[in-house]
């Protein structure tokens, strides 16, 4: 059984027991989170929403929040003496999917 949900502007394919990193939600660890925007649900037969599956809910438990590894963006234009170096660390919320209903 799996579901395709929409959260933080992205789509995720989730199953029960999966651990997914979403954009930072500002929630406390061990709190419950509910995703109502279910785009598709497969429980033996595939149900595709138009645009959402009615009555479908995915529940999860927040594990922790943190910051990802640094991503270095380096741009160089050859023969122009032009360089740009920037760093970026993404804030995330790690969620364990507990129930698909």
Backbone as ProteinMPNN parsed JSONL, in Angstrom:
{"seq_chain_A": "XXXXXXXXXXXXXXXXXXXXXXXXXXXXXXXXXXXXXXXXXXXXXXXXXXXXXXXXXXXXXXXXXXXXXXXXXXXXXXXXXXXXXXXXXXXXXXXXXXXXX", "coords_chain_A": {"N_chain_A": [[0.837, -1.17, 0.0], [0.612, 2.145, -0.909], [0.95, 5.741, -1.117], [0.648, 8.818, -2.884], [1.628, 11.906, -1.996], [1.187, 15.465, -1.59], [3.314, 17.852, -0.436], [4.817, 20.681, 0.96], [5.223, 21.889, -1.548], [6.144, 19.852, -3.172], [6.002, 16.488, -4.531], [5.583, 13.311, -3.029], [6.191, 9.833, -2.852], [4.942, 7.615, -0.617], [5.09, 5.053, 1.893], [3.842, 3.035, 4.619], [5.853, 3.35, 7.463], [7.99, 4.545, 6.184], [10.653, 6.98, 6.19], [10.764, 10.33, 5.714], [12.175, 13.375, 4.52], [11.014, 16.542, 4.842], [10.521, 20.029, 3.898], [11.246, 22.534, 6.373], [8.916, 22.472, 9.006], [8.391, 23.461, 11.486], [7.614, 22.027, 13.817], [7.235, 20.212, 16.92], [9.344, 17.5, 18.122], [8.096, 14.12, 18.107], [5.462, 14.834, 17.721], [2.259, 14.706, 16.108], [1.545, 14.694, 12.611], [-0.479, 15.56, 9.84], [-1.317, 14.777, 6.548], [-3.328, 15.994, 4.155], [-3.529, 16.349, 1.461], [-3.725, 14.155, -0.728], [-2.751, 12.706, -3.623], [-2.812, 10.317, -5.059], [-3.733, 6.918, -4.371], [-2.949, 3.654, -3.488], [-4.282, 0.735, -2.677], [-4.379, -2.018, -3.3], [-6.103, -1.573, -5.425], [-5.701, 1.076, -7.707], [-6.349, 4.394, -6.931], [-6.9, 7.424, -8.313], [-6.848, 10.825, -7.742], [-8.888, 13.724, -8.52], [-8.417, 16.804, -8.292], [-7.543, 15.651, -5.899], [-7.699, 12.723, -3.758], [-10.663, 11.881, -2.277], [-11.339, 11.883, 1.185], [-9.023, 10.57, 1.878], [-6.202, 10.219, 3.963], [-2.947, 10.798, 5.168], [-0.953, 9.959, 7.856], [1.609, 10.968, 10.106], [4.596, 10.884, 12.202], [6.611, 13.237, 13.777], [10.073, 13.076, 13.73], [12.553, 14.522, 14.06], [13.995, 17.841, 13.74], [16.275, 19.567, 11.641], [19.391, 20.56, 10.062], [20.568, 20.249, 6.775], [23.427, 18.831, 4.999], [26.027, 21.005, 3.791], [25.662, 22.542, 0.65], [27.669, 23.405, -1.98], [27.793, 26.006, -4.226], [29.359, 26.772, -7.094], [30.398, 28.967, -9.493], [32.088, 29.614, -12.461], [33.434, 31.661, -14.884], [35.193, 31.132, -17.646], [38.293, 32.588, -18.585], [37.493, 35.144, -17.896], [37.982, 36.099, -15.415], [36.032, 35.835, -13.443], [34.282, 34.762, -10.744], [32.06, 32.95, -8.603], [31.09, 31.965, -5.471], [28.975, 30.223, -3.434], [27.252, 29.077, -0.53], [24.863, 26.738, 0.825], [22.506, 25.61, 3.116], [19.984, 23.418, 3.775], [17.034, 23.591, 5.726], [15.25, 21.076, 7.45], [12.496, 18.84, 8.185], [12.189, 15.769, 9.631], [10.122, 13.045, 9.075], [8.276, 10.207, 10.109], [6.224, 7.974, 8.454], [3.186, 6.853, 9.625], [0.541, 5.934, 9.225], [-1.705, 5.17, 6.594], [-4.716, 6.123, 5.382]], "CA_chain_A": [[0.0, 0.0, 0.0], [1.369, 3.389, -0.959], [0.195, 6.934, -1.472], [1.417, 9.94, -3.396], [1.131, 13.086, -1.302], [1.769, 16.752, -1.945], [3.694, 18.583, 0.769], [5.87, 21.696, 0.784], [5.441, 22.174, -2.958], [6.715, 18.694, -3.848], [5.212, 15.269, -4.44], [6.332, 12.222, -2.432], [5.567, 8.517, -2.801], [5.189, 7.16, 0.748], [4.501, 3.826, 2.418], [3.902, 3.023, 6.075], [7.189, 3.065, 7.966], [9.004, 5.355, 5.492], [11.142, 8.2, 6.827], [10.866, 11.322, 4.647], [12.613, 14.715, 4.928], [10.251, 17.624, 4.242], [10.993, 21.351, 4.284], [10.998, 22.781, 7.788], [7.517, 22.716, 9.337], [8.304, 24.124, 12.786], [6.86, 21.181, 14.745], [8.006, 19.574, 17.978], [9.535, 16.052, 17.956], [7.061, 13.2, 18.59], [4.112, 15.331, 17.492], [1.595, 14.109, 14.953], [1.321, 15.563, 11.465], [-1.472, 14.951, 8.96], [-1.258, 15.262, 5.173], [-4.655, 15.825, 3.557], [-3.43, 16.452, 0.008], [-3.341, 12.858, -1.274], [-3.011, 12.751, -5.06], [-3.122, 8.956, -5.512], [-3.729, 5.936, -3.293], [-2.98, 2.283, -4.006], [-4.508, -0.277, -1.639], [-4.86, -3.145, -4.085], [-6.507, -0.938, -6.671], [-5.181, 2.438, -7.77], [-7.333, 5.478, -6.96], [-6.249, 8.676, -8.672], [-7.734, 11.927, -7.439], [-9.065, 14.771, -9.527], [-6.995, 16.528, -8.154], [-7.243, 14.942, -4.645], [-8.533, 11.58, -3.402], [-11.524, 12.324, -1.19], [-11.337, 11.071, 2.397], [-7.727, 9.925, 2.109], [-5.341, 10.948, 4.89], [-1.676, 10.154, 5.535], [-0.531, 10.463, 9.157], [3.006, 10.723, 10.404], [5.13, 11.33, 13.483], [7.831, 14.016, 13.59], [11.231, 12.504, 14.412], [13.368, 15.652, 14.484], [14.266, 18.892, 12.771], [17.706, 19.795, 11.564], [19.91, 21.217, 8.865], [21.226, 19.307, 5.879], [24.82, 19.123, 4.673], [26.188, 22.202, 2.966], [25.804, 22.396, -0.79], [28.483, 24.516, -2.465], [27.501, 26.406, -5.598], [30.533, 27.483, -7.6], [30.277, 29.309, -10.908], [33.302, 30.235, -12.983], [33.401, 31.973, -16.301], [36.597, 31.032, -18.047], [38.98, 33.722, -19.208], [36.851, 36.412, -17.56], [38.323, 36.397, -14.019], [34.755, 35.992, -12.772], [33.948, 33.581, -9.953], [31.026, 33.134, -7.605], [30.996, 30.795, -4.599], [27.932, 30.379, -2.44], [26.89, 27.869, 0.206], [23.442, 26.644, 1.132], [22.109, 24.491, 3.974], [18.522, 23.325, 3.813], [16.379, 23.183, 6.968], [14.305, 20.006, 7.145], [11.77, 18.129, 9.232], [12.178, 14.342, 9.314], [8.823, 12.496, 9.482], [8.033, 8.777, 9.868], [4.829, 7.761, 8.065], [2.635, 5.838, 10.513], [-0.728, 5.365, 8.793], [-2.34, 5.634, 5.372], [-6.134, 5.761, 5.51]], "C_chain_A": [[0.89, 1.245, 0.0], [0.448, 4.524, -1.339], [1.164, 7.965, -2.043], [0.806, 11.193, -2.793], [1.833, 14.333, -1.816], [2.033, 17.499, -0.651], [4.869, 19.483, 0.45], [6.238, 21.89, -0.685], [6.038, 21.037, -3.754], [5.771, 17.516, -3.702], [6.103, 14.139, -3.947], [5.518, 10.938, -2.519], [5.934, 7.919, -1.45], [4.479, 5.838, 1.016], [4.579, 3.899, 3.935], [5.3, 2.6, 6.515], [8.293, 3.847, 7.279], [9.392, 6.559, 6.338], [11.451, 9.189, 5.71], [11.319, 12.647, 5.248], [11.826, 15.752, 4.127], [10.941, 18.941, 4.56], [10.549, 21.628, 5.71], [9.543, 23.176, 8.044], [7.353, 23.425, 10.674], [7.486, 23.351, 13.798], [7.799, 20.555, 15.771], [8.215, 18.089, 17.674], [8.43, 15.262, 18.663], [5.653, 13.763, 18.483], [3.561, 14.704, 16.214], [1.429, 15.144, 13.848], [0.404, 14.817, 10.498], [-1.38, 15.602, 7.585], [-2.595, 14.947, 4.508], [-4.615, 15.848, 2.041], [-2.862, 15.15, -0.562], [-3.747, 12.843, -2.743], [-3.393, 11.392, -5.624], [-2.977, 8.008, -4.335], [-3.843, 4.554, -3.907], [-3.103, 1.328, -2.827], [-5.067, -1.536, -2.285], [-5.372, -2.665, -5.428], [-6.109, 0.533, -6.599], [-6.329, 3.44, -7.864], [-6.572, 6.766, -7.22], [-7.258, 9.799, -8.474], [-7.835, 12.92, -8.575], [-9.315, 16.095, -8.836], [-6.636, 15.737, -6.897], [-8.179, 13.756, -4.46], [-9.352, 11.981, -2.18], [-11.473, 11.343, -0.029], [-10.022, 10.387, 2.696], [-6.85, 10.831, 2.97], [-4.084, 10.129, 5.14], [-1.216, 10.796, 6.834], [0.919, 10.087, 9.396], [3.388, 11.268, 11.756], [6.454, 12.044, 13.218], [8.953, 13.371, 14.397], [12.11, 13.626, 14.949], [13.403, 16.702, 13.394], [15.762, 19.125, 12.76], [18.085, 20.55, 10.315], [20.71, 20.184, 8.084], [22.698, 19.667, 5.71], [24.899, 20.326, 3.756], [26.356, 21.813, 1.506], [26.565, 23.624, -1.262], [28.151, 24.759, -3.929], [28.679, 27.24, -6.068], [30.365, 27.706, -9.087], [31.546, 30.012, -11.329], [33.126, 30.461, -14.468], [34.841, 32.022, -16.786], [37.073, 32.262, -18.808], [38.368, 35.078, -18.862], [37.241, 36.898, -16.162], [37.049, 36.676, -13.213], [34.412, 34.692, -12.07], [32.869, 33.935, -8.946], [30.94, 31.855, -6.793], [29.967, 31.093, -3.52], [27.678, 29.036, -1.772], [25.421, 27.909, 0.58], [23.226, 25.43, 2.019], [20.598, 24.52, 4.128], [18.054, 22.919, 5.206], [15.337, 22.129, 6.629], [13.614, 19.526, 8.402], [11.682, 16.674, 8.794], [10.913, 13.719, 9.917], [8.778, 11.003, 9.145], [6.543, 8.605, 9.589], [4.279, 6.598, 8.901], [1.376, 5.18, 9.966], [-1.193, 6.002, 7.486], [-3.791, 5.173, 5.417], [-6.939, 6.446, 4.412]], "O_chain_A": [[1.805, 1.369, 0.814], [-0.67, 4.318, -1.812], [2.35, 7.972, -1.716], [-0.359, 11.512, -3.029], [2.918, 14.269, -2.394], [1.12, 17.754, 0.134], [5.801, 19.086, -0.249], [7.412, 22.037, -1.027], [6.407, 21.233, -4.912], [4.862, 17.527, -2.872], [7.246, 14.01, -4.387], [4.308, 10.945, -2.291], [7.117, 7.733, -1.162], [3.425, 5.545, 0.451], [5.302, 4.733, 4.48], [5.856, 1.624, 6.012], [9.434, 3.822, 7.742], [8.583, 7.092, 7.098], [12.299, 8.923, 4.858], [10.904, 13.008, 6.349], [11.947, 15.835, 2.905], [11.845, 18.981, 5.395], [9.592, 21.027, 6.199], [9.005, 24.078, 7.403], [6.274, 23.941, 10.965], [6.736, 23.951, 14.568], [8.995, 20.392, 15.526], [7.363, 17.471, 17.036], [7.902, 15.693, 19.689], [4.732, 13.222, 19.095], [4.312, 14.234, 15.359], [1.2, 16.324, 14.117], [0.496, 13.598, 10.354], [-1.366, 16.827, 7.469], [-2.948, 13.783, 4.32], [-5.567, 15.412, 1.394], [-1.667, 15.055, -0.843], [-4.928, 12.952, -3.074], [-4.197, 11.305, -6.553], [-2.198, 8.258, -3.414], [-4.715, 4.302, -4.738], [-2.15, 1.133, -2.071], [-6.103, -2.054, -1.867], [-5.102, -3.285, -6.456], [-6.179, 1.151, -5.536], [-7.173, 3.351, -8.756], [-5.701, 7.151, -6.44], [-8.381, 9.733, -8.973], [-6.991, 12.96, -9.47], [-10.482, 16.488, -8.815], [-5.533, 15.197, -6.818], [-9.313, 13.771, -4.94], [-8.791, 12.378, -1.159], [-11.553, 10.129, -0.222], [-9.922, 9.677, 3.696], [-6.763, 12.038, 2.744], [-4.15, 8.91, 5.303], [-1.098, 12.018, 6.922], [1.393, 9.041, 8.956], [2.633, 12.009, 12.385], [7.318, 11.517, 12.517], [8.811, 13.144, 15.599], [12.385, 13.684, 16.148], [12.915, 16.494, 12.283], [16.438, 18.903, 13.764], [17.241, 21.1, 9.608], [21.427, 19.362, 8.654], [23.157, 20.689, 6.221], [23.951, 20.631, 3.032], [27.091, 20.883, 1.171], [26.163, 24.754, -0.983], [28.215, 23.853, -4.759], [28.964, 28.296, -5.503], [30.209, 26.756, -9.853], [32.028, 30.907, -10.634], [32.721, 29.565, -15.209], [35.614, 32.882, -16.361], [36.327, 32.876, -19.571], [38.71, 36.075, -19.498], [36.864, 38.002, -15.77], [36.99, 37.613, -12.417], [34.267, 33.648, -12.707], [32.774, 35.076, -8.493], [30.74, 30.776, -7.352], [30.072, 32.08, -2.791], [27.869, 27.984, -2.382], [24.811, 28.977, 0.643], [23.708, 24.34, 1.711], [20.017, 25.518, 4.555], [18.615, 22.001, 5.804], [14.619, 22.261, 5.638], [14.068, 19.764, 9.521], [11.164, 16.374, 7.718], [10.661, 13.848, 11.116], [9.179, 10.584, 8.059], [5.702, 9.032, 10.379], [4.833, 5.499, 8.888], [1.151, 3.994, 10.207], [-1.087, 7.214, 7.298], [-4.065, 3.975, 5.483], [-8.155, 6.274, 4.339]]}, "name": "protein", "num_of_chains": 1, "seq": "XXXXXXXXXXXXXXXXXXXXXXXXXXXXXXXXXXXXXXXXXXXXXXXXXXXXXXXXXXXXXXXXXXXXXXXXXXXXXXXXXXXXXXXXXXXXXXXXXXXXX"}
